[in-house]
Amino acid sequence: MKPPLYVRPLTLEERQALERGLHSSSAFTLRRCQILLASARGQRPAHIARQLGCATQSVRNAIRAFQAHGLTCVHMQSRRPQRTRLVLDTAKCEQLRAILHTSPRSFGKPRSTWTLALAAEVCWERGLTPYHVSIENIRQALKRLGVSWQRAKSWITSPDPQYARKKNGATA
C-alpha cells in the first residue's frame, strides 16, 4: 500500500499566499488553497475530500500540481489543448476530395451516398489517418478545402454516359 500523499513543508511566503487565497473570489483558487493548507496540517487526502465535499482524486491532483508547479497551481489554467495535431494535412485533404468524388460502393460500402462517418471510416481504411477520426475532423478538412459538406455529398458521378442528363432531369 502506498503511503498517503502530503504536500511538502510550506515556506512562510507560500503559507501566507495560500491564506490570502482563502479570501479569493475564485472558487477554484479557494478550494485549492483549502486543500493545500489542510494537507500541510497533516490531513490525509480522503479526510480533506470528505471535509470539503470533493473527490479524493481532486485533492491528490491539487497536491501533485503544487509539487510540480508551486503556487501557480492555485489559479485556474486554460483547459484548451496546448497544441493540436492536424491529422489531415493539405495533401491528405486533396486525397479526401478524390475519395469523395467516387462512389462509396467502389470502396466496398453498401451505400451510394457519403456520410461524414463513412468518409472517416474510408480515410482510416485507406491509411489517410492513423486512427479513426471524428466526423468533425472530416468536416473541418472539407472546410479547409473551401467546400461545405452539403456540396460534397452531391459529388458522386456514374460511369453511365446518360448520368448527367438523368440526374438533371430528376433534380431539376
Contact map, one row per residue, 1 for C-alpha under 8 A:
1110000000000000000000000000000000000000000000000000000000000000000000000000000000000000000000000000000000000000000000000000000000000000000000000000000000000000000000000000
1111000000000000000000000000000000000000000000000000000000000000000000000000000000000000000000000000000000000000000000000000000000000000000000000000000000000000000000000000
1111100000000000000000000000000000000000000000000000000000000000000000000000000000000000000000000000000000000000000000000000000000000000000000000000000000000000000000000000
0111110000000000000000000000000000000000000110000000000000000000000000000000000000000000000000000000000000000000000000000000000000000000000000000000000000000000000000000000
0011111000000000000000000000000000000000000110000000000000010010000000000000000000000000000000000000000000000000000000000000000000000000000000000000000000000000000000000000
0001111100000000000000000000000000000011011110000000000000000010000000000000000000000000000000000000000000000000000000000000000000000000000000000000000000000000000000000000
0000111111000000000000000000000000010011000000000000000000000011011000000000000000000000000000000000000000000000000000000000000000000000000000000000000000000000000000000000
0000011111000000000000000000000000000001000000000000000000000000001000000000000000000000000000000000000000000000000000000000000000000000000000000000000000000000000000000000
0000001111100000000000000000000000000001000000000000000000000000000000000000000000000000000000000000000000000000000000000000000000000000000000000000000000000000000000000000
0000001111110110000000000000000000000001000000000000000000000000000000000000000000000000000000000000000000000000000000000000000000000000000000000000000000000000000000000000
0000000011111110000000000000000000000000000000000000000000000000000000000000000000000000000000000000000000000000000000000000000000000000000000000000000000000000000000000000
0000000001111111000000000000000000000000000000000000000000000000000000000000000000000000000000000000000000000000000000000000000000000000000000000000000000000000000000000000
0000000000111111100000000000000000000000000000000000000000000000000000000000000000000000000000000000000000000000000000000000000000000000000000000000000000000000000000000000
0000000001111111110000000000000000000000000000000000000000000000000000100000000000000000000000000000000000000000000000000000000000000000000000000000000000000000000000000000
0000000001111111111000000000000000001000000000000000000000000000000000000000000000000000000000000000000000000000000000000000000000000000000000000000000000000000000000000000
0000000000011111111100000000000000000000000000000000000000000000000000000000000000000000000000000000000000000000000000000000000000000000000000000000000000000000000000000000
0000000000001111111110000000000000000000000000000000000000000000000000100000000000000000000000000000000000000000000000000000000000000000000000000000000000000000000000000000
0000000000000111111111000000000011011000000000000000000000000000000000000000000000000000000000000000000000000000000000000000000000000000000000000000000000000000000000000000
0000000000000011111111100000000010001000000000000000000000000000000000000000000000000000000000000000000000000000000000000000000000000000000000000000000000000000000000000000
0000000000000001111111110000000000000000000000000000000000000000000000000000000000000000000000000000000000000000000000000000000000000000000000000000000000000000000000000000
0000000000000000111111110000110010000000000000000000000000000000000000000000000000000000000000000000000000000000000000000000000000000000000000000000000000000000000000000000
0000000000000000011111110000110011000000000000000000000000000000000000000000000000000000000000000000000000000000000000000000000000000000000000000000000000000000000000000000
0000000000000000001111111000010000000000000000000000000000000000000000000000000000000000000000000000000000000000000000000000000000000000000000000000000000000000000000000000
0000000000000000000111111110110000000000000000000000000000000000000000000000000000000000000000000000000000000000000000000000000000000000000000000000000000000000000000000000
0000000000000000000000111110110000000000000000000000000000000000000000000000000000000000000000000000000000000000000000000000000000000000000000000000000000000000000000000000
0000000000000000000000011111110000000000000000000000000000000000000000000000000000000000000000000000000000000000000000000000000000000000000000000000000000000000000000000000
0000000000000000000000011111111000000000000000000000000000000000000000000000000000000000000000000000000000000000000000000000000000000000000000000000000000000000000000000000
0000000000000000000000000111111100000000000000000000000000000000000000000111000000000000000000000000000000000000000000000000000000000000000000000000000000000000000000000000
0000000000000000000011011111111110000000000000000000000000000000000000000111000000000000000000000000000000000000000000000000000000000000000000000000000000000000000000000000
0000000000000000000011111111111111000000000000000000000000000000000000000100000000000000000000000000000000000000000000000000000000000000000000000000000000000000000000000000
0000000000000000000000000011111111100000000000000000000000000000000000000000000000000000000000000000000000000000000000000000000000000000000000000000000000000000000000000000
0000000000000000000000000001111111110000000000000000000000000100000000001100000000000000000000000000000000000000000000000000000000000000000000000000000000000000000000000000
0000000000000000011011000000111111111000000000000000000000000000000000000100000000000000000000000000000000000000000000000000000000000000000000000000000000000000000000000000
0000000000000000010001000000011111111100000000000000000000000000000000000000000000000000000000000000000000000000000000000000000000000000000000000000000000000000000000000000
0000000000000000000000000000001111111110000000010000000000100110000000000000000000000000000000000000000000000000000000000000000000000000000000000000000000000000000000000000
0000001000000000010000000000000111111111000000000000000000000110010000000000000000000000000000000000000000000000000000000000000000000000000000000000000000000000000000000000
0000000000000010011000000000000011111111100000000000000000000000000000000000000000000000000000000000000000000000000000000000000000000000000000000000000000000000000000000000
0000000000000000000000000000000001111111111000010000000000000000000000000000000000000000000000000000000000000000000000000000000000000000000000000000000000000000000000000000
0000011000000000000000000000000000111111111110010000000000000010000000000000000000000000000000000000000000000000000000000000000000000000000000000000000000000000000000000000
0000011111000000000000000000000000011111111000000000000000000000000000000000000000000000000000000000000000000000000000000000000000000000000000000000000000000000000000000000
0000000000000000000000000000000000001111111000000000000000000000000000000000000000000000000000000000000000000000000000000000000000000000000000000000000000000000000000000000
0000010000000000000000000000000000000111111100000000000000000000000000000000000000000000000000000000000000000000000000000000000000000000000000000000000000000000000000000000
0000010000000000000000000000000000000111111110110000000000000000000000000000000000000000000000000000000000000000000000000000000000000000000000000000000000000000000000000000
0001110000000000000000000000000000000010011111110000000000000000000000000000000000000000000000000000000000000000000000000000000000000000000000000000000000000000000000000000
0001110000000000000000000000000000000010001111111000000100110000000000000000000000000000000000000000000000000000000000000000000000000000000000000000000000000000000000000000
0000000000000000000000000000000000000000000111111100000100100000000000000000000000000000000000000000000000000000000000000000000000000000000000000000000000000000000000000000
0000000000000000000000000000000000000000001111111110000000000000000000000000000000000000000000000000000000000000000000000000000000000000000000000000000000000000000000000000
0000000000000000000000000000000000100110001111111111000100100000000000000000000000000000000000000000000000000000000000000000000000000000000000000000000000000000000000000000
0000000000000000000000000000000000000000000011111111111101100000000000000000000000000000000000000000000000000000000000000000000000000000000000000000000000000000000000000000
0000000000000000000000000000000000000000000001111111111100000000000000000000000000000000000000000000000000000000000000000000000000000000000000000000000000000000000000000000
0000000000000000000000000000000000000000000000111111100000000000000000000000000000000000000000000000000000000000000000000000000000000000000000000000000000000000000000000000
0000000000000000000000000000000000000000000000011111110000000000000000000000000000000000000000000000000000000000000000000000000000000000000000000000000000000000000000000000
0000000000000000000000000000000000000000000000001111111000000000000000000000000000000000000000000000000000000000000000000000000000000000000000000000000000000000000000000000
0000000000000000000000000000000000000000000000001101111101100000000000000000000000000000000000000000000000000000000000000000000000000000000000000000000000000000000000000000
0000000000000000000000000000000000000000000000001100111111100000000000000000000000000000000000000000000000000000000000000000000000000000000000000000000000000000000000000000
0000000000000000000000000000000000000000000011011100011111110000000000000000000000000000000000000000000000000000000000000000000000000000000000000000000000000000000000000000
0000000000000000000000000000000000000000000000000000001111111000000000000000000000000000000000000000000000000000000000000000000000000000000000000000000000000000000000000000
0000000000000000000000000000000000000000000000001000011111111100000000000000000000000000000000000000000000000000000000000000000000000000000000000000000000000000000000000000
0000000000000000000000000000000000100000000011011000011111111110000000000000000000000000000000000000000000000000000000000000000000000000000000000000000000000000000000000000
0000100000000000000000000000000000000000000010000000000111111111000000000000000000000000000000000000000000000000000000000000000000000000000000000000000000000000000000000000
0000000000000000000000000000000000000000000000000000000011111111100000000000000000000000000000000000000000000000000000000000000000000000000000000000000000000000000000000000
0000000000000000000000000000000100110000000000000000000001111111110000001000000000000000000000000000000000000000000000000000000000000000000000000000000000000000000000000000
0000111000000000000000000000000000110010000000000000000000111111111000000000000000000000000000000000000000000000000000000000000000000000000000000000000000000000000000000000
0000001000000000000000000000000000000000000000000000000000011111111100000000000000000000000000000000000000000000000000000000000000000000000000000000000000000000000000000000
0000000000000000000000000000000000000000000000000000000000001111111111001000000000000000000000000000000000000000000000000000000000000000000000000000000000000000000000000000
0000001000000000000000000000000000010000000000000000000000000111111111111100000000000000000000000000000000000000000000000000000000000000000000000000000000000000000000000000
0000001100000000000000000000000000000000000000000000000000000011111111000000000000000000000000000000000000000000000000000000000000000000000000000000000000000000000000000000
0000000000000000000000000000000000000000000000000000000000000001111111000000000000000000000000000000000000000000000000000000000000000000000000000000000000000000000000000000
0000000000000000000000000000000000000000000000000000000000000000111111111000000000000000000000000000000000000000000000000000000000000000000000000000000000000000000000000000
0000000000000000000000000000000000000000000000000000000000000000111111111000000000000000000000000000000000000000000000000000000000000000000000000000000000000000000000000000
0000000000000100100000000000000000000000000000000000000000000000010011111100000000000000000000000000000000000000000000000000000000000000000000000000000000000000000000000000
0000000000000000000000000000000000000000000000000000000000000000010011111110000000000000000000000000000000000000000000000000000000000000000000000000000000000000000000000000
0000000000000000000000000000000100000000000000000000000000000100110011111111100000000000000000000000000000000000000000000000000000000000000000000000000000000000000000000000
0000000000000000000000000001110110000000000000000000000000000000010000111111000000000000000000000000000000000000000000000000000000000000000000000000000000000000000000000000
0000000000000000000000000001100000000000000000000000000000000000000000011111100000000000000000000000000000000000000000000000000000000000000000000000000000000000000000000000
0000000000000000000000000001100000000000000000000000000000000000000000001111110000000000000000000000000000000000000000000000000000000000000000000000000000000000000000000000
0000000000000000000000000000000000000000000000000000000000000000000000001011111000000000000000000000000000000000000000000000000000000000000000000000000000000000000000000000
0000000000000000000000000000000000000000000000000000000000000000000000000001111100000000000000000000000000000000000000000000000000000000000000000000000000000000000000000000
0000000000000000000000000000000000000000000000000000000000000000000000000000111110000000000000000000000000000000000000000000000000000000000000000000000000000000000000000000
0000000000000000000000000000000000000000000000000000000000000000000000000000011111000000000000000000000000000000000000000000000000000000000000000000000000000000000000000000
0000000000000000000000000000000000000000000000000000000000000000000000000000001111110000000000000000000000000000000000000000000000000000000000000000000000000000000000000000
0000000000000000000000000000000000000000000000000000000000000000000000000000000111110000000000000000000000000000000000000000000000000000000000000000000000000000000000000000
0000000000000000000000000000000000000000000000000000000000000000000000000000000011111000000000000000000000000000000000000000000000000000000000000000000000000000000000000000
0000000000000000000000000000000000000000000000000000000000000000000000000000000011111100000000000000000000000000000000000000000000000000000000000000000000000000000000000000
0000000000000000000000000000000000000000000000000000000000000000000000000000000000111110000000000000000000000000000000000000000000000000000000000000000000000000000000000000
0000000000000000000000000000000000000000000000000000000000000000000000000000000000011111100000000000000000000000000000000000000000000000000000000000000000000000000000000000
0000000000000000000000000000000000000000000000000000000000000000000000000000000000001111100000000000000000000000000000000000000011000000000000000000000000000000000000000000
0000000000000000000000000000000000000000000000000000000000000000000000000000000000000111111110000000000000000000000000000000000110000000100010000000000000000000000000000000
0000000000000000000000000000000000000000000000000000000000000000000000000000000000000111111110000000000000000000000000000000000000000000000000000000000000000000000000000000
0000000000000000000000000000000000000000000000000000000000000000000000000000000000000001111111000000000000000000000000000000000000000000000000000000000000000000000000000000
0000000000000000000000000000000000000000000000000000000000000000000000000000000000000001111111100000000000000000000000000000000000000000000000000000000000000000000000000000
0000000000000000000000000000000000000000000000000000000000000000000000000000000000000001111111110000000000000000000000000000000100000000000000000000000000000000000000000000
0000000000000000000000000000000000000000000000000000000000000000000000000000000000000001111111111000000000000000000000000000000000000000000011001000000000000000000000000000
0000000000000000000000000000000000000000000000000000000000000000000000000000000000000000011111111100000000000000000000000000000000000000000000001000000000000000000000000000
0000000000000000000000000000000000000000000000000000000000000000000000000000000000000000001111111110000000000000000000000000000100000000000000000000000000000000000000000000
0000000000000000000000000000000000000000000000000000000000000000000000000000000000000000000111111111000000000000000000000010000000000000000000000000000000000000000000000000
0000000000000000000000000000000000000000000000000000000000000000000000000000000000000000000011111111100000000000000000000000000000000000000001000000000000000000000000000000
0000000000000000000000000000000000000000000000000000000000000000000000000000000000000000000001111111110000000000000000000000000000000000000000000000000000000000000000000000
0000000000000000000000000000000000000000000000000000000000000000000000000000000000000000000000111111110000000000000000000000000000000000000000000000000000000000000000000000
0000000000000000000000000000000000000000000000000000000000000000000000000000000000000000000000011111111100000000010000100000000000000000000000000000000110110000000000000000
0000000000000000000000000000000000000000000000000000000000000000000000000000000000000000000000001111111000000000000000000000000000000000000000000000000100111000000000000000
0000000000000000000000000000000000000000000000000000000000000000000000000000000000000000000000000111111101000000000000000000000000000000000000000000000000111000000000000000
0000000000000000000000000000000000000000000000000000000000000000000000000000000000000000000000000001111111100001110000000000000000000000000000000000000000011000000000000000
0000000000000000000000000000000000000000000000000000000000000000000000000000000000000000000000000001011111111111110000000000000000000000000000000000000000000000000000000000
0000000000000000000000000000000000000000000000000000000000000000000000000000000000000000000000000000001111111111000000000000000000000000000000000000000000000000000000000000
0000000000000000000000000000000000000000000000000000000000000000000000000000000000000000000000000000011111111000000000000000000000000000000000000000000000000000000000000000
0000000000000000000000000000000000000000000000000000000000000000000000000000000000000000000000000000001111111000000000000100000000000000000000000000000000000000000000000000
0000000000000000000000000000000000000000000000000000000000000000000000000000000000000000000000000000000111111100000000000000000000000000000000000000000000000000000000000000
0000000000000000000000000000000000000000000000000000000000000000000000000000000000000000000000000000000111111110000000000000000000000000000000000000000000000000000000000000
0000000000000000000000000000000000000000000000000000000000000000000000000000000000000000000000000000000110011111000000000000000000000000000000000000000000000000000000000000
0000000000000000000000000000000000000000000000000000000000000000000000000000000000000000000000000000000110001111110000000000000000000000000000000000000000000000000000000000
0000000000000000000000000000000000000000000000000000000000000000000000000000000000000000000000000000001110000111110000000000000000000000000000000000000000000000000000000000
0000000000000000000000000000000000000000000000000000000000000000000000000000000000000000000000000000001100000011111000000000000000000000000000000000000011010000000000000000
0000000000000000000000000000000000000000000000000000000000000000000000000000000000000000000000000001001100000011111101100000000000000000000000000000000010000000000000000000
0000000000000000000000000000000000000000000000000000000000000000000000000000000000000000000000000000000000000000111111100000000000000000000000000000000010000000000000000000
0000000000000000000000000000000000000000000000000000000000000000000000000000000000000000000000000000000000000000011111110000000000000010011000000000000000000000000000000000
0000000000000000000000000000000000000000000000000000000000000000000000000000000000000000000000000000000000000000001111111000000000000110000000000000000000000000000000000000
0000000000000000000000000000000000000000000000000000000000000000000000000000000000000000000000000000000000000000011111111100000000000000000000000000000000000000000000000000
0000000000000000000000000000000000000000000000000000000000000000000000000000000000000000000000000001000000000000011111111110000000000000010000000000000000000000000000000000
0000000000000000000000000000000000000000000000000000000000000000000000000000000000000000000000000000000000000000000111111111000000011110010000000000000000000000000000000000
0000000000000000000000000000000000000000000000000000000000000000000000000000000000000000000000000000000000000000000011111111100000011000000000000000000000000000000000000000
0000000000000000000000000000000000000000000000000000000000000000000000000000000000000000000000000000000000100000000001111111110000000000000000000000000000000000000000000000
0000000000000000000000000000000000000000000000000000000000000000000000000000000000000000000000010000000000000000000000111111111110000000000000000000000000000000000000000000
0000000000000000000000000000000000000000000000000000000000000000000000000000000000000000000000000000000000000000000000011111111111111000000000000000000000000000000000000000
0000000000000000000000000000000000000000000000000000000000000000000000000000000000000000000000000000000000000000000000001111111100000000000000000000000000000000000000000000
0000000000000000000000000000000000000000000000000000000000000000000000000000000000000000000000000000000000000000000000000111111110000000000000000000000000000000000000000000
0000000000000000000000000000000000000000000000000000000000000000000000000000000000000000000000000000000000000000000000000011111111000000000000000000000000000000000000000000
0000000000000000000000000000000000000000000000000000000000000000000000000000000000000001000100100000000000000000000000000011111111000000000000000000000000000000000000000000
0000000000000000000000000000000000000000000000000000000000000000000000000000000000000011000000000000000000000000000000000011011111111000000000000000000000000000000000000000
0000000000000000000000000000000000000000000000000000000000000000000000000000000000000010000000000000000000000000000000000001001111110000000000000000000000000000000000000000
0000000000000000000000000000000000000000000000000000000000000000000000000000000000000000000000000000000000000000000000000001000011111000000000000000000000000000000000000000
0000000000000000000000000000000000000000000000000000000000000000000000000000000000000000000000000000000000000000000000011001000011111100000000000000000000000000000000000000
0000000000000000000000000000000000000000000000000000000000000000000000000000000000000000000000000000000000000000000000011001000010111110110000000000000000000000000000000000
0000000000000000000000000000000000000000000000000000000000000000000000000000000000000000000000000000000000000000000010010000000000011111110000000000000000000000000000000000
0000000000000000000000000000000000000000000000000000000000000000000000000000000000000000000000000000000000000000000110010000000000001111111000000000000000000000000000000000
0000000000000000000000000000000000000000000000000000000000000000000000000000000000000000000000000000000000000000000000000000000000000111111100000000000000000000000000000000
0000000000000000000000000000000000000000000000000000000000000000000000000000000000000001000000000000000000000000000000000000000000001111111110000000000000000000000000000000
0000000000000000000000000000000000000000000000000000000000000000000000000000000000000000000000000000000000000000000100110000000000001111111111000000000000000000000000000000
0000000000000000000000000000000000000000000000000000000000000000000000000000000000000000000000000000000000000000000100000000000000000011111111100001100000000000000000000000
0000000000000000000000000000000000000000000000000000000000000000000000000000000000000000000000000000000000000000000000000000000000000001111111110000000000000000000000000000
0000000000000000000000000000000000000000000000000000000000000000000000000000000000000001000010000000000000000000000000000000000000000000111111111000000000000000000000000000
0000000000000000000000000000000000000000000000000000000000000000000000000000000000000000000010001000000000000000000000000000000000000000011111111111100000000000000000000000
0000000000000000000000000000000000000000000000000000000000000000000000000000000000000000000000000000000000000000000000000000000000000000001111111111100000000000000000000000
0000000000000000000000000000000000000000000000000000000000000000000000000000000000000000000000000000000000000000000000000000000000000000000111111110000000000000000000000000
0000000000000000000000000000000000000000000000000000000000000000000000000000000000000000000011000000000000000000000000000000000000000000000011111110000000000000000000000000
0000000000000000000000000000000000000000000000000000000000000000000000000000000000000000000000000000000000000000000000000000000000000000000001111111000000000000000000000000
0000000000000000000000000000000000000000000000000000000000000000000000000000000000000000000000000000000000000000000000000000000000000000000001111111101100000000000000000000
0000000000000000000000000000000000000000000000000000000000000000000000000000000000000000000000000000000000000000000000000000000000000000001001100111111100000000000000000000
0000000000000000000000000000000000000000000000000000000000000000000000000000000000000000000000000000000000000000000000000000000000000000001001100011111110000000000000000000
0000000000000000000000000000000000000000000000000000000000000000000000000000000000000000000000000000000000000000000000000000000000000000000000000001111111000000000000000000
0000000000000000000000000000000000000000000000000000000000000000000000000000000000000000000000000000000000000000000000000000000000000000000000000011111111100000000000000000
0000000000000000000000000000000000000000000000000000000000000000000000000000000000000000000000000001100000000000000000000000000000000000000000000011111111100000000000000000
0000000000000000000000000000000000000000000000000000000000000000000000000000000000000000000000000001000000000000111000000000000000000000000000000000111111110000000000000000
0000000000000000000000000000000000000000000000000000000000000000000000000000000000000000000000000000000000000000100000000000000000000000000000000000011111110000000000000000
0000000000000000000000000000000000000000000000000000000000000000000000000000000000000000000000000001110000000000000000000000000000000000000000000000001111111000000000000000
0000000000000000000000000000000000000000000000000000000000000000000000000000000000000000000000000001111000000000100000000000000000000000000000000000000011111100000000000000
0000000000000000000000000000000000000000000000000000000000000000000000000000000000000000000000000000111000000000000000000000000000000000000000000000000000111110001000000000
0000000000000000000000000000000000000000000000000000000000000000000000000000000000000000000000000000000000000000000000000000000000000000000000000000000000011111101000000000
0000000000000000000000000000000000000000000000000000000000000000000000000000000000000000000000000000000000000000000000000000000000000000000000000000000000001111101000000000
0000000000000000000000000000000000000000000000000000000000000000000000000000000000000000000000000000000000000000000000000000000000000000000000000000000000000111111000000000
0000000000000000000000000000000000000000000000000000000000000000000000000000000000000000000000000000000000000000000000000000000000000000000000000000000000000111111100000000
0000000000000000000000000000000000000000000000000000000000000000000000000000000000000000000000000000000000000000000000000000000000000000000000000000000000000001111111000000
0000000000000000000000000000000000000000000000000000000000000000000000000000000000000000000000000000000000000000000000000000000000000000000000000000000000001111111111100000
0000000000000000000000000000000000000000000000000000000000000000000000000000000000000000000000000000000000000000000000000000000000000000000000000000000000000000111111110000
0000000000000000000000000000000000000000000000000000000000000000000000000000000000000000000000000000000000000000000000000000000000000000000000000000000000000000011111111000
0000000000000000000000000000000000000000000000000000000000000000000000000000000000000000000000000000000000000000000000000000000000000000000000000000000000000000011111111100
0000000000000000000000000000000000000000000000000000000000000000000000000000000000000000000000000000000000000000000000000000000000000000000000000000000000000000001111111110
0000000000000000000000000000000000000000000000000000000000000000000000000000000000000000000000000000000000000000000000000000000000000000000000000000000000000000000111111111
0000000000000000000000000000000000000000000000000000000000000000000000000000000000000000000000000000000000000000000000000000000000000000000000000000000000000000000011111111
0000000000000000000000000000000000000000000000000000000000000000000000000000000000000000000000000000000000000000000000000000000000000000000000000000000000000000000001111111
0000000000000000000000000000000000000000000000000000000000000000000000000000000000000000000000000000000000000000000000000000000000000000000000000000000000000000000000111111
0000000000000000000000000000000000000000000000000000000000000000000000000000000000000000000000000000000000000000000000000000000000000000000000000000000000000000000000011111
